[in-house]
Amino acid sequence: MAELKKIMQAKSHVWKDFAVAGGGGDNAATVLKSRVVSGNPPAAAQIKGPAIQEWAAEGVLANLDTTAKAEKWDSLLPKAVADVMKYKGNYVAAPVNVHRVNWVWASPEVLKKPVWPACPRTTTSFCRCRQNQGRRPDRRGPRWPELARLHHL
């Protein structure tokens, strides 16, 4: 979000953060819902996946088709991403944070070490390289294993 904030401010937009007690996730969703219901919605909020469709069905998201057309989103975005950003064929969300909980981010500096023959492209090659270093094949926070498994259901 810090990068997005810099870009928006460089274009003379005003950026106002609103703090959410306890951080993001469910707490942020609850705060957002209470602001919308009370008539005090933020100009923009980070929502993802199915929540985009739910908010659009409530009629509280703006039509972004003009921006999407000018920026050529239909030709730039994979269909799967574009479909999530659309409601009833119209863009209602901007694709600024596209990811999944089970992605692996690689460090180019670490991958320069001799034990890595190349950047692993599969889970099997990733685990094999990690085992060759004598390390566990993965590191996650306490809830990540459960969340990652749910992504495959």
Backbone bond lengths (Angstrom), bond angles and torsions (degrees), N, CA, C in turn:
res aa  C-N    CA-C-N  psi(-1)  N-CA   C-N-CA  omega(-1)  CA-C   N-CA-C  phi
1 M - - - 1.447 - - 1.527 111.24 -
2 A 1.319 116.15 -28.67 1.464 119.25 -179.29 1.530 111.18 -60.37
3 E 1.343 117.01 -40.56 1.466 120.46 178.98 1.520 111.41 -66.12
4 L 1.326 116.34 -42.69 1.461 120.44 178.29 1.529 110.05 -61.99
5 K 1.314 116.15 -41.57 1.466 120.98 178.51 1.527 110.37 -59.37
6 K 1.343 117.32 -45.19 1.474 121.14 179.56 1.524 111.05 -61.40
7 I 1.327 116.48 -44.71 1.467 120.96 -179.48 1.527 110.38 -61.30
8 M 1.319 116.36 -46.12 1.470 120.30 -178.74 1.533 110.89 -64.52
9 Q 1.322 117.48 -42.59 1.461 120.36 179.56 1.522 111.39 -66.40
10 A 1.333 117.56 -35.07 1.467 121.23 177.78 1.523 111.19 -64.37
11 K 1.334 116.44 -24.36 1.468 121.12 178.39 1.530 111.34 -96.08
12 S 1.343 116.22 18.39 1.468 123.91 176.44 1.523 114.45 68.39
13 H 1.329 117.68 22.89 1.455 120.37 173.97 1.527 109.06 -88.22
14 V 1.303 116.75 148.68 1.460 121.46 177.25 1.528 107.85 -89.70
15 W 1.316 116.27 129.11 1.465 122.18 -179.55 1.522 107.99 -113.17
16 K 1.326 117.06 123.74 1.462 121.44 177.55 1.524 108.83 -123.01
17 D 1.331 115.69 115.40 1.460 120.09 174.60 1.521 108.22 -78.22
18 F 1.324 116.79 147.59 1.457 117.99 169.24 1.517 107.84 -125.17
19 A 1.322 114.06 124.69 1.462 120.59 -175.92 1.522 110.57 -71.07
20 V 1.326 115.16 144.45 1.461 121.65 177.07 1.521 107.07 -123.21
21 A 1.319 116.25 117.84 1.462 120.45 179.06 1.523 109.45 -57.96
22 G 1.333 116.45 130.37 1.455 120.49 179.17 1.516 113.77 85.26
23 G 1.329 118.16 3.42 1.462 120.53 177.40 1.510 113.46 92.43
24 G 1.310 115.97 -154.68 1.466 122.13 -175.78 1.514 112.50 -90.38
25 G 1.318 115.60 -143.62 1.461 121.19 177.75 1.511 113.28 64.61
26 D 1.325 115.94 -135.08 1.464 121.35 -177.18 1.517 112.37 -60.33
27 N 1.342 117.25 -37.33 1.468 119.84 179.26 1.524 111.19 -62.89
28 A 1.331 115.89 -43.10 1.467 119.65 179.54 1.525 110.65 -64.37
29 A 1.325 117.09 -40.09 1.468 120.98 179.18 1.526 110.68 -62.83
30 T 1.319 116.60 -39.62 1.471 121.14 179.16 1.523 110.82 -66.25
31 V 1.327 116.80 -43.98 1.472 120.99 178.67 1.520 110.10 -63.57
32 L 1.332 117.11 -43.96 1.465 120.91 178.95 1.525 110.54 -59.57
33 K 1.318 116.71 -47.25 1.467 120.67 -179.22 1.535 110.88 -60.59
34 S 1.325 116.97 -43.33 1.467 119.28 -179.32 1.523 111.27 -65.65
35 R 1.329 117.66 -36.37 1.465 120.47 177.72 1.524 111.32 -66.70
36 V 1.321 116.96 -42.62 1.466 120.62 -179.90 1.520 110.03 -65.32
37 V 1.322 117.18 -47.45 1.469 121.51 -178.39 1.530 111.39 -62.94
38 S 1.336 117.22 -34.44 1.464 120.21 -178.57 1.528 112.96 -83.22
39 G 1.346 117.18 0.77 1.465 120.12 178.39 1.514 113.98 84.72
40 N 1.336 117.51 16.32 1.456 121.78 -179.32 1.536 110.56 -124.46
41 P 1.337 117.76 55.80 1.466 119.14 -177.39 1.529 111.52 -72.91
42 P 1.332 117.12 150.73 1.464 118.80 173.31 1.533 108.95 -72.69
43 A 1.318 116.77 160.20 1.468 120.38 177.73 1.522 110.81 -66.44
44 A 1.330 116.75 -29.57 1.466 121.96 179.03 1.523 108.24 -151.31
45 A 1.307 115.38 152.34 1.464 121.15 177.10 1.517 108.77 -149.37
46 Q 1.314 116.15 151.94 1.458 120.60 177.72 1.525 108.63 -89.05
47 I 1.322 115.17 110.38 1.460 121.19 174.64 1.517 107.07 -128.23
48 K 1.330 116.52 156.00 1.459 118.72 -173.06 1.516 111.87 -134.03
49 G 1.326 114.40 158.98 1.455 123.48 170.04 1.507 115.57 47.03
50 P 1.336 116.27 -131.00 1.466 120.86 -176.15 1.536 113.73 -57.83
51 A 1.335 117.08 -26.68 1.469 119.63 179.33 1.526 111.33 -62.38
52 I 1.326 117.44 -30.69 1.465 120.89 177.70 1.528 109.27 -60.14
53 Q 1.324 115.84 -46.54 1.464 120.46 -179.59 1.532 111.16 -64.39
54 E 1.331 116.56 -40.18 1.464 120.59 179.92 1.524 111.45 -63.36
55 W 1.338 116.92 -45.56 1.469 120.41 179.27 1.525 110.49 -66.22
56 A 1.318 117.48 -39.08 1.470 120.80 179.18 1.523 110.60 -63.16
57 A 1.326 116.65 -40.53 1.469 120.45 179.02 1.523 111.33 -62.69
58 E 1.329 116.74 -26.94 1.472 120.97 177.46 1.534 111.78 -78.39
59 G 1.332 116.23 -10.67 1.464 120.24 178.13 1.510 114.69 79.39
60 V 1.334 117.54 22.92 1.466 119.45 -176.62 1.532 113.51 -106.74
61 L 1.330 117.53 3.58 1.468 120.45 177.89 1.520 110.03 -104.77
62 A 1.326 115.58 145.15 1.457 121.66 -178.73 1.525 110.75 -83.41
63 N 1.320 115.86 154.04 1.452 122.36 175.15 1.530 107.80 -78.94
64 L 1.329 116.51 122.65 1.462 122.22 -177.73 1.533 112.74 -107.99
65 D 1.323 116.61 17.60 1.466 120.40 -176.05 1.525 113.13 -58.24
66 T 1.314 118.96 -37.65 1.471 121.25 -179.27 1.524 110.13 -61.90
67 T 1.327 116.03 -46.29 1.468 120.60 178.48 1.525 110.26 -66.19
68 A 1.333 116.72 -44.58 1.464 121.17 -179.04 1.526 111.09 -59.50
69 K 1.326 116.60 -40.89 1.466 120.19 179.79 1.528 110.46 -68.17
70 A 1.324 116.57 -45.43 1.466 120.77 -179.53 1.528 111.62 -62.59
71 E 1.320 116.86 -35.32 1.464 121.71 -178.81 1.531 113.00 -92.82
72 K 1.340 116.97 -0.01 1.470 123.28 176.69 1.531 113.49 60.74
73 W 1.332 116.05 43.04 1.465 119.99 -178.69 1.523 111.76 -60.19
74 D 1.330 117.96 -38.70 1.465 119.37 -177.70 1.523 112.54 -60.81
75 S 1.311 117.49 -33.49 1.468 119.11 179.93 1.526 112.56 -89.45
76 L 1.323 117.82 -18.27 1.464 121.19 -177.80 1.529 113.89 -94.52
77 L 1.315 117.08 -31.41 1.463 120.77 -174.61 1.531 111.47 -92.56
78 P 1.331 116.13 141.76 1.468 117.51 169.88 1.531 108.62 -61.16
79 K 1.321 116.86 146.70 1.466 121.25 -177.45 1.532 111.63 -54.40
80 A 1.330 116.51 -39.96 1.473 119.94 -178.90 1.527 111.22 -60.49
81 V 1.321 117.42 -38.01 1.468 121.16 178.67 1.529 109.91 -73.45
82 A 1.322 117.00 -46.64 1.472 121.18 -179.95 1.526 110.65 -57.49
83 D 1.334 117.08 -41.37 1.465 120.60 -178.55 1.531 111.94 -61.81
84 V 1.331 117.00 -35.53 1.470 120.40 178.55 1.531 110.51 -70.18
85 M 1.328 116.91 -32.67 1.463 122.14 -178.10 1.530 112.76 -79.11
86 K 1.345 116.40 -10.62 1.465 121.12 -176.57 1.526 111.86 -107.19
87 Y 1.331 114.13 151.22 1.459 121.64 172.19 1.519 106.54 -132.21
88 K 1.313 116.02 123.09 1.468 122.21 -177.01 1.529 111.47 50.61
89 G 1.349 115.02 42.01 1.461 121.04 175.34 1.518 115.95 83.80
90 N 1.326 118.80 -3.37 1.467 122.32 -179.09 1.524 110.31 -113.01
91 Y 1.324 115.80 139.11 1.465 119.71 175.36 1.526 109.65 -67.74
92 V 1.326 115.62 129.08 1.462 121.32 177.75 1.528 110.94 -127.93
93 A 1.334 116.76 0.12 1.459 121.87 179.67 1.521 108.72 -144.58
94 A 1.319 115.88 150.27 1.459 121.91 178.10 1.526 109.27 -100.14
95 P 1.315 117.28 137.08 1.470 120.94 -177.81 1.528 112.10 -81.31
96 V 1.322 117.38 81.85 1.466 120.34 -177.98 1.521 113.85 -107.84
97 N 1.317 118.45 -10.41 1.459 120.01 -175.26 1.524 108.97 -147.64
98 V 1.311 116.38 70.41 1.455 120.96 -175.70 1.527 108.89 -94.72
99 H 1.319 116.12 114.87 1.460 121.01 178.61 1.520 110.33 -163.57
100 R 1.311 115.57 174.18 1.466 122.96 174.77 1.521 107.33 -132.03
101 V 1.320 116.69 159.68 1.465 119.58 -179.58 1.520 112.29 -71.34
102 N 1.311 118.81 -17.55 1.459 119.48 -176.78 1.531 112.94 -103.59
103 W 1.328 118.13 20.83 1.455 120.86 173.30 1.522 108.51 -78.69
104 V 1.310 115.90 152.86 1.454 121.48 175.00 1.520 107.65 -115.19
105 W 1.322 116.00 126.50 1.457 120.75 178.19 1.523 107.61 -98.65
106 A 1.315 117.81 130.96 1.455 122.43 -176.77 1.521 110.75 -103.81
107 S 1.325 115.40 145.91 1.456 121.99 176.82 1.527 109.16 -100.70
108 P 1.331 118.42 115.55 1.468 120.44 179.99 1.531 112.74 -56.55
109 E 1.333 117.47 -35.50 1.472 120.65 179.88 1.524 111.16 -64.20
110 V 1.314 116.95 -44.15 1.462 120.63 179.21 1.526 110.07 -66.13
111 L 1.325 116.44 -39.34 1.463 120.49 -176.97 1.524 113.19 -71.40
112 K 1.339 117.92 -9.63 1.466 120.71 176.49 1.530 111.42 -78.71
113 K 1.336 117.43 -12.56 1.463 121.08 -179.55 1.523 109.50 -67.76
114 P 1.333 117.14 146.21 1.472 121.08 -175.02 1.528 115.31 -57.27
115 V 1.329 117.91 -27.57 1.462 119.65 -176.89 1.530 112.04 -66.05
116 W 1.337 117.30 -22.21 1.466 121.44 179.61 1.521 108.75 -94.03
117 P 1.329 119.15 110.10 1.464 120.28 179.10 1.533 111.87 -67.37
118 A 1.309 117.08 -31.10 1.465 123.27 178.62 1.527 106.27 -170.76
119 C 1.297 115.91 168.99 1.466 119.31 177.39 1.527 108.19 -62.65
120 P 1.334 117.43 121.52 1.465 119.56 179.60 1.528 111.22 -60.09
121 R 1.319 116.03 137.74 1.460 121.71 -179.03 1.524 112.14 -109.58
122 T 1.341 116.56 -8.13 1.464 120.45 179.55 1.520 109.19 -133.57
123 T 1.323 116.52 161.19 1.460 120.78 177.38 1.527 109.91 -60.48
124 T 1.322 116.99 -41.39 1.468 121.02 -179.37 1.525 111.31 -60.47
125 S 1.342 117.03 -47.21 1.470 118.75 -179.07 1.529 111.28 -68.08
126 F 1.318 117.66 -33.74 1.464 121.08 176.62 1.524 109.98 -62.34
127 C 1.325 116.94 -49.19 1.465 121.10 -178.47 1.525 110.83 -64.72
128 R 1.338 118.16 -39.93 1.458 121.73 179.62 1.528 110.18 -61.64
129 C 1.320 117.35 -45.33 1.468 120.80 -179.95 1.521 110.88 -64.71
130 R 1.306 117.45 -41.42 1.463 120.97 179.67 1.526 110.37 -65.35
131 Q 1.319 117.52 -40.41 1.465 120.71 179.46 1.522 110.57 -65.74
132 N 1.333 117.36 -34.52 1.462 121.00 177.47 1.517 111.53 -64.43
133 Q 1.325 116.96 -25.22 1.458 120.75 177.43 1.529 111.27 -86.33
134 G 1.336 116.80 -3.27 1.460 120.07 -178.82 1.520 112.73 75.06
135 R 1.329 116.98 27.51 1.470 121.70 -179.58 1.509 109.83 -119.31
136 R 1.319 114.58 163.03 1.466 118.87 172.35 1.513 108.70 -62.71
137 P 1.324 117.60 148.59 1.464 119.10 -178.07 1.520 114.44 -72.72
138 D 1.312 118.48 -9.40 1.460 118.66 179.99 1.524 110.98 -158.76
139 R 1.309 114.73 161.31 1.465 122.39 175.23 1.522 107.04 -137.30
140 R 1.321 116.37 132.36 1.458 120.50 -179.98 1.506 108.98 -146.28
141 G 1.322 115.36 164.24 1.450 120.64 173.54 1.515 110.16 -72.55
142 P 1.323 117.87 174.75 1.461 121.37 -173.69 1.523 115.33 -59.24
143 R 1.335 119.95 -33.87 1.459 121.19 -177.13 1.520 113.26 -99.71
144 W 1.325 118.63 -8.20 1.459 120.38 -174.05 1.521 114.03 -60.20
145 P 1.342 120.57 -39.78 1.472 117.02 -179.65 1.526 112.44 -58.40
146 E 1.313 116.69 -42.24 1.469 119.82 -179.46 1.530 110.91 -67.06
147 L 1.317 116.54 -43.18 1.465 119.74 -179.30 1.526 111.57 -64.97
148 A 1.314 116.88 -40.89 1.457 120.26 179.71 1.530 110.94 -64.49
149 R 1.316 116.39 -39.68 1.469 118.87 178.35 1.528 111.24 -64.75
150 L 1.311 117.10 -38.90 1.462 120.77 -179.91 1.519 111.45 -62.52
151 H 1.328 117.67 -29.58 1.459 121.41 179.35 1.520 112.47 -62.02
152 H 1.327 116.37 -20.74 1.458 120.22 -176.45 1.519 112.78 -97.92
153 L 1.329 118.39 -1.67 1.470 120.96 -179.20 1.508 111.30 -79.72
